[in-house]
Amino acid sequence: MEDTQQRNAPLIVVGLGNPGPRYRDTRHNVGFGCVDLLAERWGIAVKDRRRTTVLGQGYRDGTAVVLAKPRTFMNLSGESVGYLLARFGGKAADLVIVYDEMALPLGRIRLRARGSDAGHNGIKDIIRTVHTVDFPRLRIGIGGPGMSGSVDHVLGRFSDEEQPAVKASIERAADAVECLLTDGINIAMNRYNTDPQTDPPA
């Protein structure tokens, strides 16, 4: 994504997660939480239910935006992304994929312009669909599994003690998306790929 932010298609922000009440507020669904917060901030109703996706359309600072949450399960996230790109005439660089990351401590976020799947099944399926690793992605740290298995960890819910850090990281992730939209990805990376506990506010 170029910092000039000149695009023909809208910016498509996709939060990854698993659909349904069984998975609501699990660690794997922090991407949904970020999209929900952006929808609230931007006044966009994410209610247009399609087979693979629920989405909402609107404008932010004069730029067309789409907010989306896949209705497929995490391992089939590429189906949703493929539909969104086809519908809105976009390319991979028009995406921002928001998702959970066990390799990052709770409370940290990382924005990148490209990269491998690093073992994340949702990203793996998206790469398989769009045939490139060159799309922006925003990882929200959920911490490692500790003594539990990785599946139990990502499908579990945050403890009461973890809730403040989770809320803060989702808010920071939403701030990073807004910065990317207005100032470009390089500025957003420089501003938000930091430790919020030790670095001064941007």
Sequence and secondary structure as in RCSB ss.txt:
>XXXX:A:sequence
MEDTQQRNAPLIVVGLGNPGPRYRDTRHNVGFGCVDLLAERWGIAVKDRRRTTVLGQGYRDGTAVVLAKPRTFMN
LSGESVGYLLARFGGKAADLVIVYDEMALPLGRIRLRARGSDAGHNGIKDIIRTVHTVDFPRLRIGIGGPGMSGS
VDHVLGRFSDEEQPAVKASIERAADAVECLLTDGINIAMNRYNTDPQTDPPA
>XXXX:A:secstr
  TT   SS EEEEE    SGGGTTBGGGHHHHHHHHHHHHHT    EE SSEEEEEEEETTEEEEEEEESS GG
GHHHHHHHHHHHHT  GGGEEEEEEETTS TT EEEESS   TT HHHHHHHHHHT S S EEEEE    TTS H
HHHHTSB  TTTHHHHHHHHHHHHHHHHHHHHH HHHHHHHHSS TTTS   
